[in-house]
Amino acid sequence: MTRRIIPRELAARELAVSTKVLARYESLGLVRVVQEGSVEGYEPAQIRRLWSIVSYQRDLGVNLAGVEVILQLVDHLSLLHHRANHLAEELRELLDRDDSGSVSDGND
């Protein structure tokens, strides 16, 4: 299965930025570019990230250093969200295994 990528030139045109701007974001590590054959571009998740970067800069006037901090916080919150979901699922499984329906008080 080949992954679907959006070519850099198309992404630049749709976001109304130059390919040089996108290359700068890549060099700063804000987005990841992938290559499929001779085409360099972005996976859909990276396009969403690019849209966020451009929006932070254009709409909110955030400089690239601020954008980097925002993206780090968003990434960290996403990681915490996934961990919390995993812990909640583990807790549900533990509670489902408790056939008696009662919770031990630890004195058993």
Sequence and secondary structure as in RCSB ss.txt:
>XXXX:A:sequence
MTRRIIPRELAARELAVSTKVLARYESLGLVRVVQEGSVEGYEPAQIRRLWSIVSYQRDLGVNLAGVEVILQLVD
HLSLLHHRANHLAEELRELLDRDDSGSVSDGND
>XXXX:A:secstr
     EEHHHHHHHHT  HHHHHHHHHTTSS  EEETTEEEE HHHHHHHHHHHHHHHHH   HHHHHHHHHHHH
HHHHHHHHHHHHHHHHHHHHHH TT     S  
